[in-house]
Amino acid sequence: MNAKDLLKNKSICTLPWTGFELEPSGTVKNCIISKTELGNINKTNIKDIMHGKENIDLKQAMLKDEMPFNCLVVTCKRNTQQT
């Protein structure tokens, strides 16, 4: 994907590439508003969670400008802003 297409992409979010949400129970999600648990650090290595199928699928959907399956669009300002 070139930079011009990336700037037009309404589904892209940096969080799956730069971080994650870790809850006190050990649950790992892409962000605080995500609906999907990617795994639990008490059961699975964080590296394996972040390189897991669900996280990879989410990133691929974003790159195709497809709204990710685990985003709560109505609560994410990034995805509800008009351009």
N, C-alpha and C positions, 0 to 999 in steps of 0.2 A: 504494500500500500504506500502510495506516495504521500508527501506531506499535505498537499492540497486536498486529497480525498480524506485524509485523517481529520483535517479541520472541519470538513463538512459532515463528518460522521456524528450523528446524534445519539448513537448507542455506546460510544466509547467512554470508558471510565478508567482512570489510572490505578485504582485500588487493587484490582487483581494482579497487577504487575509489581506494585510497590509495597504492599502490606496486606494485613488481614485483621479481622476482629477476633480477639481471644476473650472468651467469657470466663468467669470464675470457675465454672464447672469443667473447663478444658475444651469446650466446644469452639471450633474454628469456623468462621464464616468470612466471606469476602469483605463485608462491611457491616456496620451496626444495623442497617435496615434490611439486610438480605434475609430472604425467606428460607434459604437452604443451608443446612449444616454440611460443611465439607468433610468434617471428621472431628476427632477428639484427641488432643495430645496425650491423654492418659492411656490411650489405646494404640495410637499410631504416631510415628515420627512426623514432625511438622514438615520436613522436606517431602516425605511421601504424600502428605495431604495436599501440599501446594502443587505438586506435580501429578496429582490424581486426575482421573478422567473428568470429573465434574468441573474442576477449575480450568482445565484445558478446553473443554467444550464451551465454557462461558467466554473465555478469551477469543476463541475462534468465532463465536457468534458476534461479539463486539466488533471484531475486525471486518465482518461482513455487513456491518450496520444493521444487525438484527438485535432487537431488544433482548437482553439476556433473560433466561428463564427464572432467575432468582432475584430479579430487581423489583422493588416496589416502586414503580415509576411515579405514582402520585405523591410519594413522600420525598422523592429525591429532587431537589431544586435543579440540579444539573440537567436532569432529563425532562423537566417541565418548562424550562425557559424557552421563550419564543426567540428566534433569531431572524 
